[in-house]
Amino acid sequence: MKTKIPETGELWVNCPVCGNKIMRAEFASCVEKCDVCGSVLRICATKRFVTTIVKDENEALIEILHRYHKELLGLAIEAY
C-alpha cells in the first residue's frame, strides 16, 4: 500500500538526535540549534523531502555530504 504524499503543505523538521520538532517549513536551507539536546543541524527541505544533518565541527561539509550520500544509497538499495 502506497502512502499518498500531499502536493502542498508544511513539513515538520525533527532533530535526528532527540526527536524534538525544530520547525515547520515547506522550503528551507539553514542551520539551526535544537533547544532540547543542543545539536547543531544543517536543514535542507523542499516540497517533498526533508534532510537534517548533524554538524560536526571537525568534519568538512564535503565529508558530511559524501557520508550522507553513501547512507542514502544504502537505504535506497534496501528498499528494493
BELQUIPE-V473453 format. One record per backbone hydrogen bond with DSSP energy under -0.5 kcal/mol. NH is the residue of the N-H (numbers start at 1). CO is the residue of the C=O. E is the energy in kcal/mol with one decimal. If there is no record, write none. Layout:
[[NH | CO | E] [NH | CO | E]]
//
This chain:
[[6 | 4 | -0.5] [11 | 25 | -1.3] [13 | 23 | -3.0] [14 | 12 | -0.6] [15 | 20 | -2.9] [19 | 15 | -1.9] [22 | 13 | -3.2] [22 | 20 | -0.6] [23 | 13 | -1.2] [25 | 11 | -2.6] [28 | 45 | -2.1] [30 | 43 | -2.1] [32 | 41 | -2.4] [34 | 39 | -2.8] [38 | 34 | -1.1] [41 | 32 | -3.4] [41 | 39 | -0.6] [42 | 53 | -3.0] [43 | 30 | -3.4] [43 | 41 | -0.6] [44 | 51 | -2.5] [45 | 28 | -3.0] [46 | 49 | -2.9] [51 | 44 | -3.1] [53 | 42 | -2.4] [55 | 40 | -3.1] [59 | 56 | -1.7] [64 | 60 | -2.1] [65 | 61 | -2.6] [66 | 62 | -2.1] [67 | 63 | -2.3] [68 | 64 | -2.6] [69 | 65 | -2.6] [70 | 66 | -2.2] [71 | 67 | -2.3] [72 | 68 | -2.7] [73 | 69 | -2.4] [74 | 70 | -2.0] [75 | 71 | -1.9] [76 | 72 | -2.1] [77 | 73 | -2.4] [78 | 74 | -1.9] [79 | 75 | -1.6] [80 | 76 | -0.8] [80 | 77 | -0.7]]
//
